[in-house]
Amino acid sequence: MAPGDPVRQQVCVRPGTVVSLVLRPRTDGKRWTALRSSAPVFVLPSGWRLGADGTARASLRCAGTRGGVADVTALAKEPDLAGAGGVAFTLQVNVVPHTTAG
């Protein structure tokens, strides 16, 4: 991974799971600006807040009954530049339903 490339992580969870996401301040001077889900029907970010120390926090609420995949992306930008900023972190969330025995 080259410097400046977004960080990518992956997690598997059961339906109905709520994941707490904590993003510490960035060392490159960029600040967290927003959180987006590629599939809100499977993973819905809520409670986004940015602390005075630069730490961002959110809850990721996963679908209650269905399985699927969503990429949750965190955007970051320089504090003195306009615009939403670029993707700095991606969390791929796999919602995996319970298996049933036949």
N, CA, C and O of each residue as an XYZ file, in Angstrom:
408
protein
N       0.848     -1.175      0.000
C       0.000      0.000      0.000
C       0.893      1.238      0.000
O       1.808      1.353      0.816
N       0.631      2.133     -0.891
C       1.413      3.361     -1.016
C       0.959      4.387      0.019
O      -0.188      4.345      0.462
N       1.847      5.313      0.413
C       1.434      6.376      1.329
C       0.266      7.157      0.725
O       0.280      7.502     -0.457
N      -0.730      7.425      1.543
C      -1.886      8.169      1.072
C      -3.017      7.292      0.575
O      -4.136      7.773      0.396
N      -2.740      5.979      0.344
C      -3.804      5.066     -0.066
C      -4.752      4.846      1.109
O      -4.324      4.858      2.263
N      -6.061      4.643      0.815
C      -6.998      4.397      1.905
C      -6.711      3.056      2.594
O      -6.251      2.108      1.957
N      -6.982      2.992      3.873
C      -6.863      1.763      4.640
C      -8.121      0.937      4.398
O      -9.224      1.485      4.387
N      -7.971     -0.395      4.202
C      -9.105     -1.287      3.991
C      -9.088     -2.369      5.062
O      -8.057     -2.991      5.320
N     -10.238     -2.580      5.677
C     -10.411     -3.629      6.678
C     -11.704     -4.377      6.369
O     -12.550     -3.882      5.625
N     -11.853     -5.574      6.942
C     -13.035     -6.387      6.702
C     -13.498     -6.996      8.013
O     -12.681     -7.345      8.865
N     -14.824     -7.127      8.179
C     -15.392     -7.743      9.367
C     -16.648     -8.518      8.947
O     -17.386     -8.083      8.063
N     -16.880     -9.665      9.587
C     -18.096    -10.452      9.371
C     -18.924    -10.393     10.649
O     -18.391    -10.559     11.746
N     -20.226    -10.156     10.507
C     -21.109    -10.040     11.668
C     -22.418    -10.772     11.390
O     -22.734    -11.080     10.241
N     -23.166    -11.042     12.434
C     -24.498    -11.644     12.328
C     -25.531    -10.535     12.109
O     -25.293     -9.387     12.481
N     -26.680    -10.873     11.504
C     -27.745     -9.867     11.347
C     -28.148     -9.280     12.703
O     -28.175     -9.981     13.714
N     -28.455     -8.007     12.702
C     -28.878     -7.317     13.906
C     -27.742     -6.780     14.765
O     -27.991     -6.158     15.798
N     -26.514     -7.011     14.358
C     -25.352     -6.548     15.117
C     -25.185     -5.036     14.992
O     -25.446     -4.460     13.935
N     -24.752     -4.405     16.067
C     -24.386     -2.995     16.042
C     -22.886     -2.922     16.331
O     -22.419     -3.406     17.361
N     -22.145     -2.316     15.414
C     -20.698     -2.189     15.540
C     -20.370     -0.737     15.875
O     -20.855      0.182     15.216
N     -19.548     -0.534     16.898
C     -19.075      0.810     17.230
C     -17.777      1.047     16.478
O     -16.828      0.273     16.601
N     -17.739      2.120     15.698
C     -16.565      2.463     14.910
C     -15.919      3.706     15.524
O     -16.574      4.733     15.702
N     -14.628      3.598     15.846
C     -13.877      4.721     16.400
C     -12.672      4.951     15.496
O     -11.837      4.063     15.324
N     -12.588      6.135     14.928
C     -11.477      6.515     14.048
C     -10.655      7.580     14.760
O     -11.125      8.693     14.995
N      -9.437      7.224     15.095
C      -8.545      8.153     15.789
C      -8.094      9.269     14.852
O      -8.192      9.121     13.634
N      -7.603     10.381     15.393
C      -7.130     11.473     14.537
C      -6.043     10.985     13.587
O      -5.239     10.125     13.946
N      -6.022     11.525     12.395
C      -5.050     11.133     11.379
C      -3.714     11.851     11.607
O      -3.691     13.004     12.038
N      -2.626     11.178     11.322
C      -1.297     11.756     11.510
C      -0.886     12.665     10.357
O       0.069     13.432     10.478
N      -1.617     12.580      9.223
C      -1.242     13.388      8.054
C      -1.917     14.758      8.038
O      -1.799     15.492      7.057
N      -2.618     15.109      9.107
C      -3.236     16.430      9.190
C      -4.641     16.505      8.630
O      -5.329     17.512      8.799
N      -5.080     15.425      7.953
C      -6.443     15.432      7.417
C      -7.427     15.117      8.533
O      -7.106     14.402      9.482
N      -8.626     15.662      8.403
C      -9.655     15.449      9.418
C     -10.796     14.628      8.841
O     -11.157     14.782      7.675
N     -11.358     13.757      9.663
C     -12.520     12.969      9.261
C     -13.682     13.910      8.990
O     -13.916     14.844      9.757
N     -14.421     13.670      7.894
C     -15.516     14.574      7.550
C     -16.869     13.887      7.467
O     -17.887     14.507      7.775
N     -16.909     12.618      7.057
C     -18.202     11.957      6.863
C     -18.018     10.455      6.799
O     -16.905      9.951      6.648
N     -19.140      9.744      6.919
C     -19.159      8.291      6.818
C     -20.279      7.907      5.863
O     -21.388      8.432      5.967
N     -19.999      6.994      4.932
C     -20.977      6.579      3.920
C     -21.046      5.065      3.852
O     -20.048      4.384      4.089
N     -22.225      4.529      3.527
C     -22.402      3.098      3.308
C     -22.800      2.862      1.861
O     -23.655      3.567      1.324
N     -22.179      1.869      1.228
C     -22.520      1.549     -0.160
C     -23.866      0.838     -0.241
O     -24.477      0.810     -1.309
N     -24.339      0.265      0.860
C     -25.618     -0.448      0.889
C     -26.290     -0.244      2.246
O     -26.200     -1.109      3.117
N     -26.964      0.899      2.431
C     -27.593      1.186      3.722
C     -28.648      0.157      4.136
O     -28.992      0.067      5.314
N     -29.159     -0.615      3.183
C     -30.130     -1.653      3.524
C     -29.471     -2.765      4.340
O     -30.152     -3.460      5.094
N     -28.138     -2.945      4.199
C     -27.409     -3.952      4.962
C     -26.662     -3.363      6.149
O     -26.638     -3.973      7.217
N     -26.056     -2.198      5.992
C     -25.308     -1.537      7.067
C     -25.611     -0.042      7.014
O     -25.324      0.630      6.024
N     -26.193      0.462      8.094
C     -26.588      1.867      8.152
C     -25.777      2.594      9.216
O     -25.931      2.312     10.404
N     -24.910      3.531      8.808
C     -24.175      4.325      9.803
C     -25.117      5.296     10.520
O     -25.993      5.894      9.895
N     -24.933      5.448     11.827
C     -25.746      6.411     12.572
C     -24.909      6.979     13.708
O     -23.893      6.403     14.098
N     -25.342      8.093     14.220
C     -24.679      8.706     15.362
C     -23.291      9.247     15.084
O     -22.454      9.283     15.985
N     -23.028      9.670     13.851
C     -21.707     10.211     13.492
C     -21.421     11.453     14.311
O     -22.226     12.384     14.348
N     -20.267     11.462     14.970
C     -19.858     12.684     15.675
C     -18.344     12.761     15.683
O     -17.643     11.751     15.735
N     -17.873     13.977     15.630
C     -16.443     14.261     15.599
C     -16.084     15.007     16.870
O     -16.620     16.083     17.136
N     -15.179     14.440     17.656
C     -14.770     15.047     18.921
C     -13.790     16.180     18.714
O     -13.195     16.315     17.645
N     -13.624     16.993     19.740
C     -12.701     18.128     19.686
C     -11.261     17.671     19.472
O     -10.440     18.427     18.953
N     -10.950     16.431     19.872
C      -9.588     15.908     19.703
C      -9.359     15.285     18.329
O      -8.268     14.791     18.046
N     -10.396     15.305     17.463
C     -10.265     14.765     16.115
C     -10.717     13.326     15.968
O     -10.692     12.782     14.864
N     -11.132     12.692     17.070
C     -11.622     11.313     17.020
C     -13.062     11.302     16.512
O     -13.911     12.048     17.001
N     -13.325     10.437     15.514
C     -14.670     10.288     14.967
C     -15.287      9.005     15.510
O     -14.606      7.988     15.646
N     -16.581      9.058     15.819
C     -17.302      7.891     16.350
C     -18.626      7.745     15.617
O     -19.276      8.730     15.265
N     -19.012      6.486     15.396
C     -20.300      6.193     14.771
C     -20.723      4.788     15.149
O     -19.903      3.979     15.582
N     -22.007      4.502     14.986
C     -22.541      3.157     15.134
C     -22.910      2.648     13.756
O     -23.462      3.389     12.942
N     -22.610      1.392     13.494
C     -22.992      0.751     12.236
C     -24.050     -0.284     12.573
O     -23.759     -1.294     13.214
N     -25.284     -0.028     12.138
C     -26.404     -0.921     12.434
C     -26.616     -1.851     11.243
O     -26.880     -1.408     10.126
N     -26.495     -3.148     11.510
C     -26.585     -4.143     10.441
C     -28.016     -4.642     10.298
O     -28.784     -4.635     11.260
N     -28.364     -5.072      9.099
C     -29.705     -5.574      8.794
C     -30.102     -6.641      9.811
O     -29.268     -7.429     10.256
N     -31.382     -6.657     10.171
C     -31.854     -7.578     11.193
C     -32.107     -8.989     10.721
O     -32.020     -9.924     11.517
N     -32.418     -9.174      9.453
C     -32.786    -10.513      8.999
C     -32.070    -10.973      7.744
O     -32.044    -12.170      7.459
N     -31.496    -10.067      6.998
C     -30.896    -10.427      5.717
C     -29.389    -10.363      5.774
O     -28.800     -9.665      6.599
N     -28.782    -11.111      4.873
C     -27.340    -11.068      4.739
C     -26.950    -10.264      3.514
O     -27.727    -10.164      2.564
N     -25.789     -9.704      3.525
C     -25.288     -8.925      2.397
C     -23.972     -8.275      2.749
O     -23.440     -8.469      3.842
N     -23.451     -7.502      1.812
C     -22.156     -6.854      1.985
C     -22.298     -5.359      1.736
O     -23.002     -4.937      0.819
N     -21.626     -4.564      2.559
C     -21.599     -3.112      2.357
C     -20.192     -2.612      2.640
O     -19.528     -3.083      3.563
N     -19.748     -1.664      1.847
C     -18.495     -0.958      2.110
C     -18.838      0.335      2.832
O     -19.566      1.177      2.306
N     -18.310      0.486      4.040
C     -18.490      1.715      4.803
C     -17.205      2.514      4.634
O     -16.126      2.052      5.007
N     -17.322      3.712      4.072
C     -16.151      4.531      3.797
C     -16.153      5.775      4.675
O     -17.188      6.403      4.896
N     -14.981      6.107      5.163
C     -14.796      7.333      5.948
C     -14.012      8.315      5.083
O     -12.973      7.975      4.517
N     -14.522      9.525      4.994
C     -13.881     10.571      4.205
C     -13.047     11.468      5.105
O     -13.400     11.713      6.259
N     -11.933     11.955      4.561
C     -11.065     12.873      5.305
C     -10.562     13.944      4.354
O     -10.394     13.692      3.161
N     -10.319     15.144      4.883
C      -9.804     16.246      4.066
C      -8.946     17.168      4.913
O      -8.949     17.114      6.142
N      -8.218     18.009      4.211
C      -7.444     19.039      4.897
C      -8.438     20.026      5.520
O      -9.447     20.342      4.890
N      -8.186     20.515      6.726
C      -9.142     21.381      7.402
C      -9.412     22.700      6.692
O     -10.469     23.296      6.898
N      -8.491     23.170      5.863
C      -8.683     24.471      5.232
C      -9.163     24.377      3.780
O      -9.202     25.391      3.083
N      -9.531     23.170      3.310
C      -9.996     23.011      1.938
C     -11.493     22.731      1.912
O     -12.017     22.046      2.791
N     -12.175     23.255      0.913
C     -13.610     23.018      0.765
C     -13.843     21.654      0.130
O     -12.932     21.069     -0.456
N     -15.059     21.157      0.251
C     -15.412     19.878     -0.358
C     -15.509     18.771      0.670
O     -15.139     18.944      1.831
N     -16.016     17.623      0.222
C     -16.263     16.504      1.127
C     -14.989     15.765      1.506
O     -14.946     15.132      2.561
N     -13.963     15.824      0.687
C     -12.733     15.087      0.970
C     -12.728     13.746      0.273
O     -13.713     13.359     -0.356
N     -11.630     13.044      0.383
C     -11.484     11.758     -0.276
C     -11.604     10.599      0.701
O     -11.550     10.791      1.916
N     -11.765      9.397      0.164
C     -11.881      8.203      0.985
C     -10.531      7.912      1.639
O      -9.515      7.803      0.953
N     -10.525      7.788      2.963
C      -9.298      7.525      3.701
C      -9.340      6.178      4.410
O      -8.296      5.650      4.792
N     -10.549      5.608      4.593
C     -10.697      4.344      5.295
C     -11.929      3.639      4.757
O     -12.975      4.261      4.570
N     -11.804      2.336      4.507
C     -12.949      1.535      4.065
C     -13.053      0.297      4.939
O     -12.071     -0.417      5.144
N     -14.250      0.051      5.450
C     -14.532     -1.151      6.218
C     -15.572     -1.949      5.447
O     -16.699     -1.492      5.259
N     -15.191     -3.145      4.998
C     -16.151     -4.004      4.314
C     -16.857     -4.829      5.387
O     -16.223     -5.589      6.118
N     -18.179     -4.669      5.474
C     -18.967     -5.375      6.476
C     -19.767     -6.462      5.770
O     -20.594     -6.171      4.906
N     -19.516     -7.722      6.144
C     -20.260     -8.861      5.625
C     -21.272     -9.275      6.685
O     -20.896     -9.719      7.770
N     -22.563     -9.128      6.368
C     -23.626     -9.560      7.281
C     -23.972    -10.985      6.862
O     -24.465    -11.213      5.757
N     -23.711    -11.943      7.755
C     -23.843    -13.362      7.446
C     -24.957    -13.955      8.301
O     -24.831    -14.009      9.524
N     -26.069    -14.409      7.661
C     -27.169    -14.996      8.440
C     -26.750    -16.310      9.104
O     -25.813    -16.980      8.670
N     -27.470    -16.650     10.163
C     -27.239    -17.925     10.833
C     -27.567    -19.063      9.871
O     -28.516    -18.970      9.092
N     -26.797    -20.115      9.926
C     -27.102    -21.276      9.088
C     -28.179    -22.101      9.784
O     -28.274    -22.131     11.011
N     -28.978    -22.762      8.972
C     -30.030    -23.626      9.524
C     -29.734    -25.060      9.150
O     -29.355    -25.354      8.017
N     -29.905    -25.937     10.093
C     -29.674    -27.359      9.835
C     -30.936    -27.963      9.224
O     -32.042    -27.702      9.697
N     -30.776    -28.761      8.185
C     -31.920    -29.350      7.474
C     -32.284    -30.616      8.049
O     -33.225    -31.259      7.583
